[in-house]
């Protein structure tokens, strides 16, 4: 019986199973890239096992060097769920090296996933939404699942953002070392990526990187976890993959996925009601990371301060955004916790617009089964409260 999993179930559930003479089979070893993906997988595995989080809250998803425990998690994984290489290009190498035998599911390639292109220009004019609730349906649904050698599915594997736990517990995988305790060598310095650390934090040069040349903002926007409909699609895929690798617990995975979808639906209804007064207002985001959330909740940003999360906006772009604030009577300009607030102050100077902080990765939220609904609630409340 898997002790870690049984602790999650509660005394009554354990007693019921014991009385019925049943027991949980050993759950598969599962690794995930970023906290939002980890949260969805943790919810499906709740009561059976716990997935490992490779990119901890606080760390950059775009450039990160694995700690020994994170390298072990990949080395031991039977399954890896990640967003895709467009979010975490540096992870492709470690996946091939450490998780070559694992089934790797790239969520951006899952059939039914809505994937949007990055918007263009400071005013997002190239992708102006004109459909219902102010949005066109310019997402695309993929025809394959990105699963490799798995009943016709291609498990190509991809990954995305995460955050940095300075004191992350190494003990979770210490008992399963496969000779990767010295994996600090995986600093991936050959990749140049931007640093997403909190302002003032002391980041090890072997973990977060300063350049971001490899993160392309001209193609598909990888922040797809912010569309609740995508999360609900992925829950079914997560449950199906787990069930195939662990048939004894298939019913539990499917029941958890169904419950999680209902929880997300209830959260969406609650957040939608909270955002209703804000839908007629115009707002500016720091960078183009929120269009999936906008589509899911009937919002439409008027523009972005920065082209990308690693790009310093030019004076011309700042001037253009200030024009947008004035012309469209922008009510709020959103910052992000890891970026220079001085840029937002410059945009706000002389205007009546308010400001608030948005974090698409939920760095301050506790990873686990309730992470995803909490992330939606946190974003919704921050937007609704900005005036």
C-alpha angles and dihedrals in degrees: 000000000000106000097196090053094045092055088062093055101063130235096279095053092047091050091050092053093046092049091051091050091242130132138186118252119231108282121231119262105254131188127192132189112220133020096255091054091043089053093054093047092045090054092052091047095044111136092014109057145323129252123224120244111222100186107044124214110278097031125105114259089204097058125017139141116219123247118222093260092050092049088050090051090057092043092053097039122123089183132024122194115192139155097239146267093285088070100034108022091164091062096065092078097050090046091055093044102039105022100036092129095045124095105247119204117197104203095201088063097048114122111260095024115138109227120186131197120240111265119244133232132014090281097045087234094150091062103035108165114232106162133091113325087011096299137109119213096244096148122110131221116221121232096214136046101228091240122148124219090341112125091306095320120126113229095196094150129215139179150206150188133339145156139248123257104193092198102032112168111254092188095083091080102019093105092058102050115161097188096284098114088110093052093125082104086079092085091132092212089162087077120074112212137157125262116246097181123134115270110271096016119132106236122192111240089227093062113038123032131213104219126069104189092128097058107091119206096183101078136040116352105235097200089097095133088078091073106083092207089062091051090053091051091050094050090064091048092048091050092047093050093048092046092053092052094040110029093170090067097035094113092052093051093049093046091050092049091051091049091048092052090053091049091052092048091052091047091050091052091050095046091045091056091049092051096047095099090049097055094085092052130090122229142177125224126207094238136352100276103112109062091106090055089045092053092048094051104032097254131134124200115217094216148313131260094217131037090224141357091263100040125098107221118240121241088251092056092048089051091050092050090050087054090052091051091053099039097046097036091239111206100196140022113199124214129192125231097241098049135081109276089203090079091057090047089054092052092047097047111123094003132104094230121126128223138218138167124257124188117187091194100046095230092179096049123098111251114238145082096322096045099101099053088043090054092053091048093048094051093045094050093047091053095043093049096051113100 
